[in-house]
Amino acid sequence: MGAALFELFSREHPALVHVPLGMVVVLPIMLVAAHRSRYPQTWRRMAFRVGLLALGGSLLTLLSGFYWARLLSLIPSDGYVPVVASRGQALQRVLRLHELTALAGFGVGVLNLLLLRKSYHEPDRMRWTTACLAGTILWAGTWGYVGRLGGVMVFGNAETNKAAQEAIDARKNDAEAELPVRALDYASLEPLRPAPFRSRAHGGRLARTWVTASGSDALAAGKPLPIGAYAVMSTDANGSPGPLYMREAKADGTQAFSLYWPRIPEAERKAFGGEDAVYLRSPAKGLESCATCHR
């Protein structure tokens, strides 16, 4: 029940954000009224209380947005800001600016709350009220810009739409977007050893390495794979198929790795975020150790 409520709180971020935003927009109007009203002290006190509520609402909104981004896997489960690994990740770039601007806006809100408190405790209240007016206009402007970035993420703009279309086109042209076709056909490759061996680096599972003809001599000698060659490691997990690994030498001189495990035993799902199946491809998080061992 608690997890469901927390997920609802996170997913309702687009609705929740309007509550503190509305309060912040009202603050400059209240301070103008304090300048012109017969009861300026009452308006200042009311503005402070509305500002306090707006700041509290802003904090809740920041938390809901942060956890919503994590639910959508836009922010890593062990990170605090989106990771932008390529130029095509336009949405992550916008989200990062959205998050940083929101944090800056919260800081502006804290400063404004201090100014609002000063405005009815100091003898020269009019001077402080003028400073508050400028501060609240800045606060409202900051939140407005944050909201505009949020709208870009929801409805898109030229940059995000172009990146999304490029990703769709790349996926259509990628035969291995859903399944590691070449790795699954490992039996057509040359076995590096005549029999399976126990691999400590791969969970102590029984493993067997298969390699393309162009890379068999290099791999047997412990040398880097030639460009275009690839090797596949099939593993056994207590009598059931274990993860399937693939290592490939790219044309630009780099190496690409992939891991495919369509049926993860329940006892091992924690290492994969609770998922019952996984397919990871470079540069996905979780394959860093592959690059460390295979240089």
C-alpha positions as a printed Julia matrix, in Angstrom:
295×3 Matrix{Float64}:
  0.0     0.0     0.0
  2.81    2.39    0.97
  4.73    1.69   -2.23
  1.61    2.31   -4.33
  0.97    5.65   -2.61
  4.6     6.67   -3.06
  4.41    5.81   -6.76
  1.19    7.82   -7.07
  2.89   10.77   -5.33
  5.78   10.55   -7.82
  3.65   10.2   -10.93
  1.43   13.14   -9.97
  4.38   15.53  -10.2
  2.91   17.44  -13.21
 -0.23   18.19  -11.16
  1.5    18.9    -7.83
  3.84   21.47   -9.36
  0.96   23.87  -10.02
  0.17   24.33   -6.31
  3.44   26.05   -5.21
  3.67   27.78   -8.6
  0.28   29.43   -8.07
  1.32   30.61   -4.6
  4.59   32.06   -5.87
  2.79   33.95   -8.66
  0.42   35.49   -6.08
  3.23   36.76   -3.83
  4.23   39.84   -5.92
  0.56   40.89   -6.03
  0.35   40.67   -2.24
  3.48   42.76   -1.84
  2.16   45.43   -4.22
 -0.96   45.48   -2.03
  1.29   45.96    1.02
  2.7    49.1    -0.64
 -0.71   50.6    -1.37
 -2.98   49.2     1.32
 -3.99   50.84    4.59
 -2.94   47.61    6.29
  0.55   46.88    4.94
  1.58   44.82    7.97
 -1.31   42.41    7.45
 -0.37   41.92    3.79
  3.28   41.33    4.68
  2.33   38.73    7.28
  0.01   36.99    4.83
  2.73   37.05    2.16
  5.16   35.39    4.59
  2.69   32.61    5.36
  1.89   32.03    1.68
  5.65   32.02    0.94
  6.18   29.43    3.68
  3.49   27.2     2.18
  4.93   27.74   -1.31
  8.41   26.71   -0.13
  7.06   23.58    1.56
  5.08   22.71   -1.55
  8.17   23.32   -3.68
 10.15   20.82   -1.6
  7.45   18.16   -2.03
  7.34   18.89   -5.75
 11.12   18.53   -6.04
 10.96   15.15   -4.32
  8.06   13.91   -6.45
  9.81   14.99   -9.67
 13.08   13.36   -8.63
 11.48   10.01   -7.84
  9.28   10.16  -10.93
 12.41   10.54  -13.07
 13.86    7.5   -11.32
 10.69    5.51  -11.97
 11.05    6.39  -15.66
 14.76    5.37  -15.53
 15.78    8.88  -16.61
 17.9     9.13  -13.45
 19.99    6.09  -12.36
 18.79    4.34   -9.19
 22.09    5.22   -7.5
 22.4     8.73   -8.97
 20.88   12.19   -8.52
 21.07   13.72  -11.99
 20.47   12.27  -15.48
 23.52   10.77  -17.16
 24.07   12.22  -20.64
 26.26    9.75  -22.51
 25.61   10.87  -26.09
 24.38   13.84  -28.12
 21.18   11.98  -28.92
 19.98   12.09  -25.31
 18.14   15.39  -25.69
 15.5    14.49  -23.09
 18.14   13.79  -20.45
 19.82   17.12  -21.19
 16.55   19.0   -20.78
 15.77   17.07  -17.58
 19.18   17.88  -16.12
 18.64   21.61  -16.77
 15.08   21.27  -15.39
 16.39   19.69  -12.2
 19.26   22.14  -11.66
 17.01   25.15  -12.33
 14.42   23.77   -9.89
 17.1    23.46   -7.19
 18.2    27.03   -7.92
 14.55   28.13   -7.7
 14.23   26.46   -4.31
 17.3    28.38   -3.15
 15.72   31.63   -4.38
 12.6    30.66   -2.43
 14.55   30.22    0.81
 16.12   33.66    0.32
 12.72   35.16   -0.34
 11.28   33.65    2.82
 14.06   35.28    4.85
 13.36   38.61    3.15
  9.6    38.29    3.81
 10.29   37.64    7.47
 12.52   40.71    7.62
  9.88   42.83    5.92
  7.63   42.91    8.96
 10.26   42.71   11.72
 12.57   45.53   10.63
 11.86   49.24   11.27
 12.46   50.17    7.61
  9.75   47.82    6.38
  9.11   49.57    3.09
 12.7    49.04    1.92
 12.51   45.35    2.8
  9.13   45.01    1.1
 10.63   46.44   -2.11
 13.45   43.9    -1.9
 10.85   41.15   -1.36
  8.9    42.31   -4.4
 11.99   42.01   -6.61
 12.84   38.64   -5.07
  9.39   37.15   -5.54
  9.3    38.29   -9.17
 12.63   36.47   -9.65
 11.22   33.43   -7.86
  8.13   33.38  -10.07
 10.29   33.81  -13.17
 12.54   30.91  -12.13
  9.55   28.64  -11.56
  8.12   29.76  -14.89
 11.31   28.71  -16.68
 11.33   25.38  -14.81
  7.73   24.85  -15.94
  8.65   25.67  -19.53
 11.36   22.98  -19.45
  8.83   20.55  -18.02
  6.52   21.36  -20.93
  9.34   20.66  -23.38
  9.83   17.2   -21.83
  6.11   16.41  -22.03
  5.23   17.93  -25.41
  8.67   18.08  -27.02
 10.43   20.7   -29.11
 12.48   20.58  -32.3
 15.54   19.13  -30.55
 13.78   16.42  -28.51
 11.49   15.43  -31.38
 14.46   15.09  -33.72
 16.34   12.97  -31.15
 13.27   10.77  -30.61
 12.85   10.21  -34.36
 16.55    9.38  -34.74
 16.26    6.84  -31.91
 13.21    5.24  -33.58
 15.01    5.07  -36.94
 18.15    3.62  -35.33
 16.09    0.98  -33.55
 14.35   -0.01  -36.79
 17.74   -0.43  -38.49
 19.23   -2.33  -35.55
 18.66   -6.06  -35.96
 19.79   -6.67  -32.38
 17.67   -4.02  -30.68
 15.44   -6.63  -29.04
 17.56   -9.8   -29.13
 21.32  -10.51  -29.46
 20.82  -12.48  -32.69
 24.51  -13.22  -33.33
 25.17  -14.22  -29.73
 22.21  -16.62  -29.71
 23.7   -18.3   -32.78
 26.95  -19.04  -30.91
 26.92  -22.72  -31.95
 27.89  -21.6   -35.46
 31.14  -20.12  -34.09
 34.39  -21.87  -33.24
 34.78  -23.11  -29.63
 37.91  -21.72  -27.98
 38.25  -24.74  -25.68
 37.22  -28.35  -26.2
 35.12  -28.42  -23.0
 33.35  -26.04  -20.58
 35.38  -24.49  -17.75
 34.56  -22.87  -14.42
 34.73  -19.05  -14.71
 35.26  -17.23  -11.43
 34.86  -13.86  -13.16
 31.36  -14.86  -14.25
 29.84  -16.03  -11.0
 31.7   -19.34  -10.83
 29.45  -20.75  -13.53
 30.39  -23.36  -16.08
 31.23  -21.45  -19.24
 32.34  -21.98  -22.79
 33.75  -19.39  -25.18
 32.9   -19.25  -28.86
 34.59  -16.94  -31.35
 34.46  -15.97  -35.02
 37.11  -17.53  -37.24
 38.81  -14.17  -37.71
 39.35  -13.78  -33.99
 40.11  -17.31  -32.74
 43.91  -17.08  -33.01
 44.03  -13.64  -31.35
 41.76  -14.67  -28.49
 43.69  -17.92  -27.9
 46.91  -15.89  -27.7
 45.38  -13.36  -25.31
 45.57  -10.57  -27.89
 42.87   -8.0   -28.75
 40.2    -9.14  -31.19
 40.66   -7.85  -34.75
 38.09   -5.36  -36.03
 34.79   -7.05  -36.85
 35.48  -10.17  -34.78
 33.38  -11.1   -31.79
 33.34  -13.7   -29.05
 30.41  -15.17  -27.13
 30.45  -16.85  -23.74
 27.63  -19.23  -22.92
 27.18  -20.16  -19.26
 25.32  -22.71  -17.2
 23.55  -21.78  -13.94
 23.01  -25.01  -12.0
 21.67  -26.92  -14.96
 19.75  -23.98  -16.47
 20.96  -21.52  -19.13
 22.9   -18.73  -17.48
 23.74  -15.29  -18.86
 25.05  -15.02  -22.39
 27.94  -12.58  -22.87
 29.23  -11.05  -26.08
 32.35   -8.99  -26.8
 32.9    -7.31  -30.15
 35.72   -5.27  -31.71
 34.2    -2.18  -33.38
 35.49   -0.39  -36.48
 36.52    2.66  -34.41
 38.87    0.55  -32.29
 36.59    0.35  -29.25
 34.98   -2.74  -27.75
 31.26   -3.31  -27.28
 29.78   -5.69  -24.73
 26.37   -7.21  -24.22
 24.7    -9.41  -21.61
 21.53  -11.4   -22.23
 19.69  -13.5   -19.65
 16.05  -14.17  -20.56
 15.17  -16.12  -17.4
 16.92  -14.94  -14.26
 16.48  -17.25  -11.22
 14.65  -15.55   -8.37
 17.67  -15.86   -6.07
 19.8   -13.75   -8.47
 17.3   -11.06   -9.45
 18.44   -8.62   -6.77
 21.68   -8.01   -8.7
 19.57   -6.92  -11.69
 17.21   -4.57   -9.9
 14.6    -7.28   -9.33
 14.09   -7.91  -13.07
 13.3   -11.44  -14.24
 15.07  -10.88  -17.59
 17.83   -8.56  -18.77
 19.42   -7.46  -22.03
 22.23   -4.93  -21.67
 24.35   -3.44  -24.44
 27.23   -0.98  -24.32
 27.26    1.7   -23.02
 24.56    0.52  -20.57
 25.29    0.77  -16.87
 26.28   -2.62  -15.48
 28.83   -3.52  -18.16
 31.68   -1.42  -16.78
 33.44   -4.46  -15.3
 33.54   -6.07  -18.77
 35.58   -3.19  -20.14
 37.84   -3.27  -17.06
 38.78   -6.94  -17.52
 38.88   -7.05  -21.32
 41.2    -4.26  -22.39
